[in-house]
Amino acid sequence: MSKTQRTHEICALAPIIPVLVVDDAAHARPLAEALVAGGLPALEVTLRTPAALDVIRAMAEVPGGVVGAGTLITPEDVRAAKAAGAQFGVSPGATDALIAACEAEGLPLLPGAATATEAMALLEKGYDMLKFFPAEASGGAPALKAIGAPLPQISFCPTGGVSPDNANSYLSLPNVVCAGGSWVAPKQMVQNGDWAGIETLARAAARVMD
């Protein structure tokens, strides 16, 4: 049985999952509201700033949003993210301890893989919805297409170097459900509180395959 059914459902909500690095928790709610209004309900808040857990707490209260925690590395990260209200987790790779922590906490996980061997190891554990990371550095869409040929039962969310210029090359692959992108919430726009501008970027990303 797939352990990633809920993760797959979240990934299927929109073609792009915003990858968010937020320094100020005061920006969390209006940022989430802008992205959700623009048609991107699944939000990945990376645990790369001191404010990240407070950001997750604030975003978890936004109607229509599904907030997740990115850059999960340790079991402690998993427990803190779940306690803050994260509804899913994303990791750059996968370890037995991280997977066990997510399963113990009931936190749907999107684990990272960059090679066929890593993907097969995760499939063996029941994970068939994976993050392809770092996407561009690992060979981009051609590499993901090649990995997908012998492993058609695995779906991916490529992340890392995905942009409006190359998103379609990934999203057109049969094994890609969505892609992770940071361009929908540029740091300067967040700092300036340009929520209307971010909503416009989100709207364009939500229609990237049109």
KOLDOTI-480646 format. One record per residue (C-alpha): residue number from 1; residue in three letters; x negated, y, z. Coordinates in steps of 0.5 Angstrom, whole numbers, padded with zeros to 4 digits. Each point is the difference from the previous one (the first is absolute). Example, Ala and Ser with C-alpha at 12.3 -4.5 7.8 and 13.67 -1.06 7.14 Angstrom:
2
   seq   type       X       Y       Z
     1    ala   -0025   -0009    0016
     2    ser   -0002    0007   -0002
! end
This chain:
210
   seq   type       X       Y       Z
     1    met    0000    0000    0000
     2    ser   -0002    0007   -0002
     3    lys   -0002    0004    0006
     4    thr    0000    0006   -0004
     5    gln    0007    0001   -0002
     6    arg    0001    0006    0004
     7    thr   -0006    0003   -0002
     8    his    0002   -0001   -0008
     9    glu    0007    0003    0002
    10    ile   -0004    0006    0002
    11    cys   -0004    0000   -0006
    12    ala    0005    0000   -0004
    13    leu    0004    0006    0002
    14    ala   -0004    0005   -0004
    15    pro   -0006   -0001   -0005
    16    ile   -0005    0004    0004
    17    ile   -0001    0000    0007
    18    pro   -0003    0006    0003
    19    val   -0007   -0001    0004
    20    leu    0000    0005    0005
    21    val   -0006    0003    0004
    22    val    0004    0005    0005
    23    asp   -0004    0004    0004
    24    asp    0005    0004    0004
    25    ala    0006   -0003    0003
    26    ala    0004    0006   -0001
    27    his    0000   -0001   -0008
    28    ala    0003   -0008    0001
    29    arg    0007    0001    0000
    30    pro    0001    0006   -0006
    31    leu   -0005   -0004   -0004
    32    ala    0004   -0007    0001
    33    glu    0006    0004   -0002
    34    ala   -0003    0003   -0006
    35    leu   -0002   -0007   -0003
    36    val    0006   -0004    0002
    37    ala    0004    0006   -0003
    38    gly   -0004   -0001   -0007
    39    gly    0001   -0007    0000
    40    leu   -0006   -0003    0004
    41    pro    0003   -0004    0006
    42    ala   -0006   -0004    0002
    43    leu   -0005    0004    0003
    44    glu   -0007   -0003    0002
    45    val   -0003    0004    0006
    46    thr   -0008   -0001    0000
    47    leu   -0002   -0001    0007
    48    arg   -0006    0004   -0002
    49    thr    0001    0006    0005
    50    pro    0001    0001    0007
    51    ala    0008    0003   -0002
    52    ala    0001   -0007   -0004
    53    leu    0005   -0003    0006
    54    asp    0003    0006    0001
    55    val    0002    0001   -0007
    56    ile    0003   -0007   -0001
    57    arg    0004    0002    0007
    58    ala    0003    0006   -0004
    59    met    0001   -0003   -0007
    60    ala    0003   -0006    0003
    61    glu    0006    0004    0002
    62    val    0001    0003   -0007
    63    pro    0006   -0003   -0003
    64    gly   -0001   -0004   -0006
    65    gly   -0007   -0001    0001
    66    val   -0004   -0006    0001
    67    val   -0007    0002    0004
    68    gly   -0006   -0005    0000
    69    ala   -0006    0000    0003
    70    gly   -0006    0000   -0005
    71    thr   -0008   -0002    0002
    72    leu    0002   -0005    0005
    73    ile   -0006   -0004    0002
    74    thr    0000   -0002    0007
    75    pro    0006   -0004    0004
    76    glu    0000    0007    0004
    77    asp    0002    0004   -0006
    78    val    0005   -0005   -0002
    79    arg    0003    0001    0007
    80    ala   -0001    0007    0001
    81    ala    0004    0001   -0007
    82    lys    0006   -0004    0001
    83    ala    0001    0003    0007
    84    ala    0000    0007   -0004
    85    gly    0005   -0002   -0004
    86    ala   -0003   -0003   -0006
    87    gln    0004   -0005   -0004
    88    phe   -0005   -0003   -0005
    89    gly   -0008    0000    0000
    90    val   -0005    0001   -0005
    91    ser   -0008   -0003    0001
    92    pro   -0006    0001   -0005
    93    gly   -0001   -0007    0001
    94    ala    0002   -0006    0004
    95    thr   -0002   -0004    0006
    96    asp    0003   -0006    0004
    97    ala    0000    0005    0006
    98    leu    0004    0006   -0003
    99    ile    0005   -0005   -0004
   100    ala    0001   -0004    0007
   101    ala    0001    0007    0003
   102    cys    0005    0002   -0005
   103    glu    0004   -0006    0001
   104    ala    0000    0000    0007
   105    glu    0003    0007    0000
   106    gly    0005   -0001   -0006
   107    leu   -0004    0005   -0004
   108    pro    0001   -0001   -0008
   109    leu   -0007    0000   -0003
   110    leu   -0003    0002   -0006
   111    pro   -0007   -0003    0000
   112    gly   -0005    0002   -0005
   113    ala   -0004   -0004   -0005
   114    ala   -0005    0001   -0005
   115    thr   -0002   -0006   -0003
   116    ala    0004   -0007   -0002
   117    thr   -0003   -0004    0006
   118    glu    0003    0006    0005
   119    ala    0006   -0001   -0004
   120    met    0001   -0007    0001
   121    ala   -0002    0000    0007
   122    leu    0005    0004    0002
   123    leu    0005   -0004   -0005
   124    glu   -0002   -0006    0004
   125    lys    0003    0004    0007
   126    gly    0006    0002   -0003
   127    tyr   -0001    0007   -0003
   128    asp    0002    0001   -0007
   129    met    0000    0007    0000
   130    leu   -0007    0003    0000
   131    lys   -0003    0007    0000
   132    phe   -0005    0000   -0006
   133    phe   -0006    0004    0003
   134    pro   -0004    0004   -0002
   135    ala    0004    0000   -0006
   136    glu   -0004    0004   -0005
   137    ala   -0007   -0002    0003
   138    ser    0002   -0007   -0001
   139    gly    0001    0000   -0007
   140    gly    0007    0004   -0001
   141    ala    0006   -0003   -0003
   142    pro   -0004   -0004   -0005
   143    ala   -0003   -0004    0006
   144    leu    0007   -0001    0004
   145    lys    0003   -0002   -0007
   146    ala   -0006   -0005    0000
   147    ile    0001   -0003    0007
   148    gly    0008    0000   -0001
   149    ala   -0001   -0005   -0006
   150    pro   -0002   -0006    0004
   151    leu    0004    0003    0006
   152    pro    0007    0002   -0002
   153    gln    0003   -0002    0007
   154    ile   -0003    0006    0003
   155    ser    0002    0007   -0001
   156    phe   -0004    0006    0002
   157    cys    0000    0008    0002
   158    pro   -0007    0003   -0003
   159    thr   -0003    0005    0004
   160    gly   -0006    0004   -0001
   161    gly   -0001    0005   -0005
   162    val    0007   -0001   -0003
   163    ser    0002    0007   -0003
   164    pro    0005    0003   -0005
   165    asp   -0004   -0002   -0005
   166    asn   -0001   -0007    0001
   167    ala    0006   -0002    0004
   168    asn    0004   -0003   -0006
   169    ser   -0006   -0004   -0002
   170    tyr    0001   -0004    0007
   171    leu    0008    0001    0000
   172    ser    0001   -0003   -0007
   173    leu   -0004   -0007    0003
   174    pro    0005   -0006    0001
   175    asn   -0003   -0001    0007
   176    val    0000    0007    0002
   177    val    0006    0002    0005
   178    cys   -0002    0007    0002
   179    ala   -0007    0004    0000
   180    gly   -0003    0004    0006
   181    gly   -0001    0008   -0001
   182    ser   -0003    0006    0004
   183    trp    0001    0005   -0006
   184    val    0008    0001    0002
   185    ala   -0003    0003    0007
   186    pro   -0006    0004   -0002
   187    lys   -0003    0003    0006
   188    gln    0000    0007   -0001
   189    met    0008    0000   -0002
   190    val    0001   -0004    0007
   191    gln   -0004    0006    0004
   192    asn    0003    0005   -0004
   193    gly    0007   -0003    0002
   194    asp    0002    0000   -0008
   195    trp    0005   -0005    0001
   196    ala    0004    0002   -0006
   197    gly   -0006   -0001   -0004
   198    ile   -0001   -0007    0003
   199    glu    0007   -0002   -0001
   200    thr   -0001    0002   -0008
   201    leu   -0006   -0005    0000
   202    ala    0004   -0005    0004
   203    arg    0005    0000   -0005
   204    ala   -0005    0000   -0006
   205    ala   -0003   -0007    0003
   206    ala    0007   -0003    0001
   207    arg    0001    0001   -0007
   208    val   -0007   -0002   -0002
   209    met    0002   -0006   -0005
   210    asp    0006    0004   -0003
! end
